[in-house]
Amino acid sequence: MKFCLLVLFLAIPPAVAAPEKVPVRPAAEPGPAAPADLDAGVKLRIDGFFKLLKEGKIDGAYARLFEGTTIAGEQPELLSSLAKNTTKVFEKCGNLESASLMRVRTAGKTLKEVVYIANCQKRPVRWQIYVYYGGGRWQVLDTDVQIELGSFFDPEPPAASR
């Protein structure tokens, strides 16, 4: 009888199996983010941009936003123009008090429009920042500021499509 129990014990597999080894995958190559995602490096640059604007350091803010881009080196007059326009916006709308992300939209896998609401002392403004994935990294290509309140809302579809 003892022999039968020993045979049964050896023949029945244990109830708890050893965990299977999961193959280790190599880290994914950095690339275009998913549509709603915003690259962490770009997000940090945008946050730094608004922080400097809030401190009144407009030239430094644009230097930070376009840091590491080809535009910063090839088109410094663009940064000067953006800074001058921003100064005019702040003269009209008051100094920046806060900024918050409204949305991120994509056009394909490599182009994103990042829209912020920037709350100034007198009125809000809509700040659009365009980022592009090229040369193996995300970089800021352009920015635009809208002071019209209607710019915060998507336009209504044409009457024929309702």
C-alpha positions as a Markdown table, in Angstrom:
| # | Residue | x | y | z |
|---|---|---|---|---|
| 1 | Met | 0.0 | 0.0 | 0.0 |
| 2 | Lys | 2.8 | 2.3 | 0.8 |
| 3 | Phe | 4.2 | 1.6 | -2.6 |
| 4 | Cys | 0.9 | 2.5 | -4.3 |
| 5 | Leu | 0.8 | 5.8 | -2.5 |
| 6 | Leu | 4.4 | 6.6 | -3.4 |
| 7 | Val | 3.6 | 5.9 | -7.1 |
| 8 | Leu | 0.5 | 8.0 | -7.0 |
| 9 | Phe | 2.4 | 10.9 | -5.3 |
| 10 | Leu | 5.1 | 10.8 | -8.0 |
| 11 | Ala | 2.6 | 10.4 | -10.8 |
| 12 | Ile | 0.3 | 13.4 | -9.9 |
| 13 | Pro | 1.7 | 16.8 | -11.0 |
| 14 | Pro | 1.9 | 19.4 | -8.3 |
| 15 | Ala | -1.1 | 21.8 | -8.1 |
| 16 | Val | 1.2 | 24.8 | -8.2 |
| 17 | Ala | 3.3 | 25.0 | -11.2 |
| 18 | Ala | 6.5 | 27.0 | -11.3 |
| 19 | Pro | 6.0 | 30.4 | -12.9 |
| 20 | Glu | 6.8 | 30.6 | -16.6 |
| 21 | Lys | 9.6 | 32.9 | -17.6 |
| 22 | Val | 8.4 | 35.8 | -19.6 |
| 23 | Pro | 10.7 | 36.7 | -22.4 |
| 24 | Val | 12.3 | 40.1 | -21.9 |
| 25 | Arg | 11.5 | 42.5 | -24.8 |
| 26 | Pro | 14.0 | 45.1 | -25.7 |
| 27 | Ala | 13.0 | 48.7 | -24.9 |
| 28 | Ala | 10.9 | 50.2 | -27.6 |
| 29 | Glu | 12.5 | 52.8 | -29.8 |
| 30 | Pro | 11.3 | 56.3 | -29.0 |
| 31 | Gly | 9.0 | 57.4 | -31.8 |
| 32 | Pro | 5.8 | 59.2 | -32.5 |
| 33 | Ala | 3.5 | 59.1 | -29.5 |
| 34 | Ala | -0.1 | 57.9 | -29.6 |
| 35 | Pro | -2.6 | 60.5 | -30.8 |
| 36 | Ala | -3.7 | 61.8 | -27.4 |
| 37 | Asp | -0.2 | 61.6 | -25.9 |
| 38 | Leu | 2.2 | 64.4 | -25.6 |
| 39 | Asp | 6.0 | 63.7 | -25.5 |
| 40 | Ala | 7.3 | 64.3 | -21.9 |
| 41 | Gly | 10.2 | 66.4 | -23.2 |
| 42 | Val | 7.8 | 68.7 | -25.2 |
| 43 | Lys | 5.5 | 68.9 | -22.2 |
| 44 | Leu | 8.4 | 70.0 | -20.0 |
| 45 | Arg | 9.4 | 72.7 | -22.5 |
| 46 | Ile | 5.8 | 74.0 | -22.8 |
| 47 | Asp | 5.5 | 74.1 | -19.0 |
| 48 | Gly | 8.8 | 76.0 | -18.7 |
| 49 | Phe | 7.6 | 78.3 | -21.5 |
| 50 | Phe | 4.4 | 79.3 | -19.6 |
| 51 | Lys | 6.4 | 79.6 | -16.3 |
| 52 | Leu | 8.8 | 82.1 | -17.8 |
| 53 | Leu | 5.9 | 84.0 | -19.5 |
| 54 | Lys | 4.2 | 84.2 | -16.1 |
| 55 | Glu | 7.5 | 85.7 | -14.7 |
| 56 | Gly | 7.5 | 88.3 | -17.6 |
| 57 | Lys | 10.6 | 86.7 | -19.2 |
| 58 | Ile | 9.2 | 86.6 | -22.8 |
| 59 | Asp | 12.5 | 86.3 | -24.7 |
| 60 | Gly | 13.6 | 83.5 | -22.3 |
| 61 | Ala | 10.3 | 81.8 | -22.7 |
| 62 | Tyr | 10.6 | 81.5 | -26.4 |
| 63 | Ala | 14.2 | 80.4 | -26.1 |
| 64 | Arg | 13.0 | 77.6 | -23.8 |
| 65 | Leu | 10.1 | 76.6 | -26.0 |
| 66 | Phe | 12.2 | 76.3 | -29.2 |
| 67 | Glu | 15.2 | 74.9 | -27.4 |
| 68 | Gly | 16.9 | 72.2 | -29.5 |
| 69 | Thr | 14.9 | 72.9 | -32.7 |
| 70 | Thr | 16.3 | 73.9 | -36.0 |
| 71 | Ile | 14.2 | 77.0 | -36.0 |
| 72 | Ala | 16.1 | 78.5 | -33.0 |
| 73 | Gly | 19.4 | 78.4 | -34.9 |
| 74 | Glu | 18.2 | 79.0 | -38.4 |
| 75 | Gln | 15.4 | 81.6 | -37.8 |
| 76 | Pro | 16.3 | 83.8 | -34.8 |
| 77 | Glu | 14.2 | 86.6 | -36.3 |
| 78 | Leu | 11.1 | 84.4 | -35.9 |
| 79 | Leu | 11.7 | 84.1 | -32.1 |
| 80 | Ser | 12.1 | 87.9 | -31.9 |
| 81 | Ser | 8.8 | 88.4 | -33.9 |
| 82 | Leu | 7.0 | 86.0 | -31.6 |
| 83 | Ala | 8.3 | 87.8 | -28.5 |
| 84 | Lys | 7.1 | 91.2 | -29.9 |
| 85 | Asn | 3.7 | 89.8 | -30.7 |
| 86 | Thr | 3.4 | 88.3 | -27.2 |
| 87 | Thr | 4.4 | 91.6 | -25.6 |
| 88 | Lys | 1.5 | 93.2 | -27.6 |
| 89 | Val | -0.9 | 90.5 | -26.4 |
| 90 | Phe | 0.1 | 91.0 | -22.8 |
| 91 | Glu | -0.3 | 94.8 | -23.2 |
| 92 | Lys | -3.9 | 94.2 | -24.4 |
| 93 | Cys | -4.9 | 91.3 | -22.2 |
| 94 | Gly | -2.8 | 91.7 | -19.0 |
| 95 | Asn | 0.0 | 89.6 | -17.7 |
| 96 | Leu | -0.3 | 85.8 | -17.7 |
| 97 | Glu | -1.7 | 84.4 | -14.5 |
| 98 | Ser | -2.0 | 80.7 | -15.4 |
| 99 | Ala | -2.2 | 78.3 | -18.3 |
| 100 | Ser | -3.9 | 74.9 | -18.7 |
| 101 | Leu | -4.0 | 72.3 | -21.4 |
| 102 | Met | -7.2 | 72.3 | -23.4 |
| 103 | Arg | -6.5 | 69.5 | -25.9 |
| 104 | Val | -4.0 | 67.8 | -28.1 |
| 105 | Arg | -5.0 | 67.0 | -31.7 |
| 106 | Thr | -3.1 | 65.1 | -34.3 |
| 107 | Ala | -2.6 | 65.2 | -38.1 |
| 108 | Gly | -1.1 | 61.9 | -38.8 |
| 109 | Lys | 1.5 | 60.3 | -36.6 |
| 110 | Thr | 4.1 | 63.1 | -36.7 |
| 111 | Leu | 2.2 | 66.4 | -36.3 |
| 112 | Lys | 0.3 | 67.7 | -33.2 |
| 113 | Glu | -1.5 | 70.8 | -32.3 |
| 114 | Val | -1.3 | 71.5 | -28.5 |
| 115 | Val | -3.9 | 74.0 | -27.3 |
| 116 | Tyr | -3.7 | 75.8 | -24.0 |
| 117 | Ile | -6.0 | 78.4 | -22.4 |
| 118 | Ala | -3.8 | 81.1 | -21.0 |
| 119 | Asn | -5.6 | 83.1 | -18.3 |
| 120 | Cys | -4.4 | 86.7 | -18.4 |
| 121 | Gln | -5.4 | 89.5 | -16.0 |
| 122 | Lys | -8.0 | 91.0 | -18.3 |
| 123 | Arg | -9.1 | 88.1 | -20.5 |
| 124 | Pro | -8.2 | 84.6 | -21.6 |
| 125 | Val | -6.2 | 83.8 | -24.7 |
| 126 | Arg | -5.9 | 80.6 | -26.8 |
| 127 | Trp | -2.4 | 79.5 | -27.3 |
| 128 | Gln | -1.7 | 76.9 | -30.0 |
| 129 | Ile | 1.7 | 75.2 | -30.2 |
| 130 | Tyr | 2.6 | 72.9 | -33.1 |
| 131 | Val | 5.0 | 70.0 | -32.6 |
| 132 | Tyr | 6.5 | 67.7 | -35.2 |
| 133 | Tyr | 8.3 | 64.4 | -35.0 |
| 134 | Gly | 11.3 | 64.5 | -37.3 |
| 135 | Gly | 14.9 | 63.6 | -37.0 |
| 136 | Gly | 14.1 | 61.0 | -34.3 |
| 137 | Arg | 12.6 | 63.5 | -31.8 |
| 138 | Trp | 9.7 | 65.8 | -31.2 |
| 139 | Gln | 10.3 | 69.5 | -31.7 |
| 140 | Val | 8.2 | 72.7 | -31.6 |
| 141 | Leu | 7.7 | 74.2 | -35.0 |
| 142 | Asp | 5.4 | 77.1 | -34.4 |
| 143 | Thr | 3.0 | 78.8 | -32.0 |
| 144 | Asp | 0.0 | 81.1 | -32.4 |
| 145 | Val | -2.1 | 83.2 | -30.0 |
| 146 | Gln | -5.7 | 84.0 | -30.5 |
| 147 | Ile | -7.5 | 86.7 | -28.3 |
| 148 | Glu | -11.0 | 86.2 | -29.8 |
| 149 | Leu | -13.2 | 84.3 | -27.4 |
| 150 | Gly | -14.8 | 82.4 | -30.3 |
| 151 | Ser | -11.4 | 80.8 | -30.9 |
| 152 | Phe | -11.9 | 78.6 | -27.8 |
| 153 | Phe | -14.7 | 76.7 | -29.5 |
| 154 | Asp | -14.8 | 74.6 | -32.6 |
| 155 | Pro | -16.7 | 76.2 | -35.4 |
| 156 | Glu | -20.2 | 74.9 | -36.1 |
| 157 | Pro | -20.4 | 72.5 | -39.0 |
| 158 | Pro | -21.9 | 73.9 | -42.1 |
| 159 | Ala | -25.7 | 73.7 | -42.3 |
| 160 | Ala | -25.6 | 71.1 | -45.1 |
| 161 | Ser | -23.9 | 68.6 | -42.8 |
| 162 | Arg | -26.3 | 68.8 | -39.9 |
